[in-house]
Amino acid sequence: MTEQLRELSHHGYPASGAAAGLEFQDGEPFGPGGDTSLTGAARPVTMHGFPASLVRPTETQAAQAQTRARLASGVQPAVSPQQSVAAQDGAVSSQVGALPVLTPGQIEADKAGATPRSQAAAATRPVTQISRRGSGQTTAVERPDTSGVPHEPAPATTTVLRGAYPSTRARAVQSSKEKLRSIIWGDAAPTAPMRVVDRLTATPFHNLRRFGDSSDRQARRTLNFALRLAETMFHYGADALDVENAIIAVCATYGVENLEVDITNQSVTINYVAEITETGKLTAEGHNTEGTGQISGPRTSQDVLDDPNTYSHTVMRVVRSWTDNYAGLANSHQLVTRIIEGTMPLKEAERQLSIINSKPKPYPKWTVWLATVVAAATITMAIGGGAAGALVAAVSSVLVQLVSAKLGAWRIPEFFALAANALIVTLAAMGISALGVDLSPPRVIAGGIIMLLPTTRMVSTMQDAINGFPVTAVGRLLSTSLAFLGIIAGIAVGIALAGYLGVPRIDVSQSSFTSPDAVTNTVFMLISTALVAVTMQAKPRHIFPAVLAALAGLLVFHVGGEYGLGARLDTALGAVTTGCVAALLAARSRIPQTILAIPAMTYLLPGLSIFRGMYAITVEADTAGTGFTGLINAMASIVMMASGVVLGNYLMRPFLERMQIFSHRRNRRR
């Protein structure tokens, strides 16, 4: 028996189609004779320091060994009742017969072609046929007929969930050599254009979900909507980076990707190269020409541009005015956030944008006027101007509001309007001081100057310059510089008129900033922050987060002053702290950081430095150098303040991404 099994092992094993379901009659698991040829089939894995484990055959292996032993001995295997019933009922329509057992010599003869093939082997003979994709011949294998075999229908897959875009695109697995080669040489040429959607990385809009593809007419409608949205955000005070991200996110959500966005100081231009032509859809893999069944080679973006069948759209909008409406800016930003979720049709988005533009501001004009007057008084109190100085600052602020309204109705340029306002503040402070009222004119003038400074444009200028929008930054820098020069010109004219009217000179040493105490400065500055947020038309629920950001910065500012870090370092630390806290709170409320950071930066505005430098240049000729130094220091403080806002946003980026991940998980659970 052992010799028969050895000979059987050399010849190979028969087909296993008829061996299923056999029952054992002997107690030996490997059949008569104890065949142990299956020992090498199972290769146990031995770990270092442990003995080799014993090999135990599975039930299937034992059944196969017993079947082979019985076939060799000529004993017919027993058939189970289940198999007999199945055979009688005809459940199986056709069975594949067992393959013949071949010896090694027969296998070699078959390979050499000396042995003729039987008819049963023709079922798997290669068949030569003409390929449908080319003129060459291809080799295919005939499959047995399975039309009579029952099968289960495939599950329906008509409902496909939209995946995150663009992370749902499948990527091929790279080997170690390919990864090393991509690190050394790179996957594309240095001048290859970057996909416009890739610019949304590390932005609040990077997890957008695509709503669907866009046709020619739909693409033009999407571009017009994105342009109106950009105009709205620019008009309400958004920086260039937020506007560009909003345009790209909205267009990509509605299936318009192959575009370029150009933003200047007062205009937005969008150029779109269509990816759909009359002959088919242009993709990165190839150009499918419908009706011919042919696919050309890979196409690049330049091939799409050079194709005569492509067409492009270019739309532009000029933004000629700005207004302080942080409520509208927050609404437009939240509209983009809802759009990228992939559930809002374009028609509904257009309706929501129309509602945002037609919605009135949160506070009426008289509320803004009152907040401006009280803010000028509280700022004067915060910098040590006293009660009398705060009253004078409030009165002069009322005059400034009246003159500004009249000049605005006459369409007077901003430069002359700011010069006139600074002139009123300077003359009011110096004139009332000459009448014998005990007050500090420099601090009263500083409180009025802080309310006149274009803080939003100063911060946006630095943001655009740092974020890579030099043209926009230069345009805003020129606009901000003209506003700054208008204030300086008004102060200079006021000082000159006061000297001509016989007003005694001011002791410049009084204009040095000496805070009354940290508690008084902090309390009144926090009140001023809330009032400034009202003047910028921020929503009521966004005022408290702005106050929290200002409080964090003030604490760091005063702690640095106690340890003698210096005015410049205190300003930098306070600005960065305020920017970090504002970024976190703004991300939680899904609004731009600017809405919270700019009102919170009120305590860092250099009103006293501006007045001190301008007074030294205008009145005291021997200290002109000191005056220019003071103005340069004031500009440095403004730049440092704006840079701190931008730096705080970048420092908080890892935390913001984690907050977004937690937010998405919470939404999925809901």
Stockholm file with secondary structure:
# STOCKHOLM 1.0

chainA/1-670         MTEQLRELSHHGYPASGAAAGLEFQDGEPFGPGGDTSLTGAARPVTMHGFPASLVRPTETQAAQAQTRARLASGVQPAVSPQQSVAAQDGAVSSQVGALPVLTPGQIEADKAGATPRSQAAAATRPVTQISRRGSGQTTAVERPDTSGVPHEPAPATTTVLRGAYPSTRARAVQSSKEKLRSIIWGDAAPTAPMRVVDRLTATPFHNLRRFGDSSDRQARRTLNFALRLAETMFHYGADALDVENAIIAVCATYGVENLEVDITNQSVTINYVAEITETGKLTAEGHNTEGTGQISGPRTSQDVLDDPNTYSHTVMRVVRSWTDNYAGLANSHQLVTRIIEGTMPLKEAERQLSIINSKPKPYPKWTVWLATVVAAATITMAIGGGAAGALVAAVSSVLVQLVSAKLGAWRIPEFFALAANALIVTLAAMGISALGVDLSPPRVIAGGIIMLLPTTRMVSTMQDAINGFPVTAVGRLLSTSLAFLGIIAGIAVGIALAGYLGVPRIDVSQSSFTSPDAVTNTVFMLISTALVAVTMQAKPRHIFPAVLAALAGLLVFHVGGEYGLGARLDTALGAVTTGCVAALLAARSRIPQTILAIPAMTYLLPGLSIFRGMYAITVEADTAGTGFTGLINAMASIVMMASGVVLGNYLMRPFLERMQIFSHRRNRRR
#=GR chainA/1-670 SS CHHHHHHHHHHCCCCGGGCTTCCCCSSCTTTTTTCCTTGGGCCCCCCTTSCCCCCCCCHHHHHHHHHHHHHHHTCCCCCCHHHHHHHHHTCSSCCCCCCCCCCHHHHHHHHHTCSCCCGGGGGGCEEEEECSSSSSEEEEECCCCCTTSCCCCCCCCCCCCCCBTTTTSCCCCCCHHHHHHHHHTCSSCTTCCCCGGGGGTTSTTTTCBCCCCCCHHHHHHHHHHHHHHHHHHHHTTCCHHHHHHHHHHHHHHTTCCSEEEEECSSEEEEEEECSEETTEEBCSSCBEETTTTEECSCCCHHHHHHCTTCCEEEEEEECCCCCCCHHHHHHHHHHHHHHTTTCCCHHHHHHHHHHHHHSCCSSCHHHHHHHHHHHHHHHHHHTTCHHHHHHHHHHHHHHHHHHHHHHHHTTCCHHHHHHHHHHHHHHHHHHHHHTTCCCCHHHHHHHHHHHHSCHHHHHHHHHHHHTTCHHHHHHHHHHHHHHHHHHHHHHHHHHHHHHHTTCCCCCGGGGSCCCSCHHHHHHHHHHHHHHHHHHTTCCGGGHHHHHHHHHHHHHHHHHHHHTTCCHHHHHHHHHHHHHHHHHHHHHHHTSCTHHHHHHHGGGGCCHHHHHHHHHHHHTCGGGHHHHHHHHHHHHHHHHHHHHHHHHHHHHTHHHHHHHHHHHHHHHHHC
#=GC SS_cons         CHHHHHHHHHHCCCCGGGCTTCCCCSSCTTTTTTCCTTGGGCCCCCCTTSCCCCCCCCHHHHHHHHHHHHHHHTCCCCCCHHHHHHHHHTCSSCCCCCCCCCCHHHHHHHHHTCSCCCGGGGGGCEEEEECSSSSSEEEEECCCCCTTSCCCCCCCCCCCCCCBTTTTSCCCCCCHHHHHHHHHTCSSCTTCCCCGGGGGTTSTTTTCBCCCCCCHHHHHHHHHHHHHHHHHHHHTTCCHHHHHHHHHHHHHHTTCCSEEEEECSSEEEEEEECSEETTEEBCSSCBEETTTTEECSCCCHHHHHHCTTCCEEEEEEECCCCCCCHHHHHHHHHHHHHHTTTCCCHHHHHHHHHHHHHSCCSSCHHHHHHHHHHHHHHHHHHTTCHHHHHHHHHHHHHHHHHHHHHHHHTTCCHHHHHHHHHHHHHHHHHHHHHTTCCCCHHHHHHHHHHHHSCHHHHHHHHHHHHTTCHHHHHHHHHHHHHHHHHHHHHHHHHHHHHHHTTCCCCCGGGGSCCCSCHHHHHHHHHHHHHHHHHHTTCCGGGHHHHHHHHHHHHHHHHHHHHTTCCHHHHHHHHHHHHHHHHHHHHHHHTSCTHHHHHHHGGGGCCHHHHHHHHHHHHTCGGGHHHHHHHHHHHHHHHHHHHHHHHHHHHHTHHHHHHHHHHHHHHHHHC
//
